[in-house]
Amino acid sequence: MAVEETPKPTVTNDQIGDGDDNVVVDGEVIGDDDAASAKLPAPIARQLHPLENSWTFWFDNPSAKSKQAAWGSSIRPIYTFATVEEFWRFDIYNNIYHPSKLAVGADFHCFKYKIEPKWEDPVCANGGKWTVTFPRGKSDTCWLYTLLAMIGEQFYHGDEICGAVVNVRNRQEKIAIWTKNASNEAAQTSIGRQWKEFLDYNDHIGFIFHEDAKKHDRAAKNRYVI
């Protein structure tokens, strides 16, 4: 089912640069503006496969973070897509780096269009997240599988999903799926079980309510475990 008023895919200098076209920040997402804005050939354009939802990639540049800055203030959207072809367009997945190629401290998100990857977003406010953990440099394949499962609407409770994020840290990488209604245990456990199956992930995973995370930070405990 196509989305009404589907946004055109966009990647601009304003979104991926910092005002100086000759400066590339370590860990920054970079792209080819001419390629990203070029139109698909007519034969290919006629074969587009619309996604049920439009999605936006967001990037949190580690070099832009500051201890004094408000959480989430450095997150910015970099690319919005609405079809299968736009996701793979000009090999966009590879041009927008794999987690293993991102700088330590980077956060890379893929969320449904118009949902911001922040606790304060009204759609996310009452939600929570499932998290899987990998050694540094080992999450690339599972990140791709997570994206394909989300945008391909493979989850039985896909309407509960807000998006996903990969966090790159010194010794590990974490992938999390954010959902809307944390108190809906049946939906959340269904999403968690399916996700583990898609990734062939055998370890236990836990679900944390955003409200608990805001109150207790890293001391927040899992409400559901599968």
Secondary structure as GFF3:
##gff-version 3
##sequence-region A 1 226
A	DSSP	alpha_helix	13	16	.	.	.	ID=ss1
A	DSSP	alpha_helix	33	37	.	.	.	ID=ss2
A	DSSP	alpha_helix	42	45	.	.	.	ID=ss3
A	DSSP	beta_strand	50	60	.	.	.	ID=ss4
A	DSSP	three_ten_helix	62	64	.	.	.	ID=ss5
A	DSSP	beta_strand	75	83	.	.	.	ID=ss6
A	DSSP	alpha_helix	84	88	.	.	.	ID=ss7
A	DSSP	three_ten_helix	89	91	.	.	.	ID=ss8
A	DSSP	alpha_helix	92	95	.	.	.	ID=ss9
A	DSSP	three_ten_helix	99	101	.	.	.	ID=ss10
A	DSSP	beta_strand	107	112	.	.	.	ID=ss11
A	DSSP	beta_strand	128	135	.	.	.	ID=ss12
A	DSSP	alpha_helix	140	151	.	.	.	ID=ss13
A	DSSP	three_ten_helix	158	160	.	.	.	ID=ss14
A	DSSP	beta_strand	161	168	.	.	.	ID=ss15
A	DSSP	beta_strand	172	179	.	.	.	ID=ss16
A	DSSP	alpha_helix	185	199	.	.	.	ID=ss17
A	DSSP	beta_strand	206	209	.	.	.	ID=ss18
A	DSSP	alpha_helix	210	216	.	.	.	ID=ss19
A	DSSP	three_ten_helix	217	219	.	.	.	ID=ss20
A	DSSP	beta_strand	224	225	.	.	.	ID=ss21
###
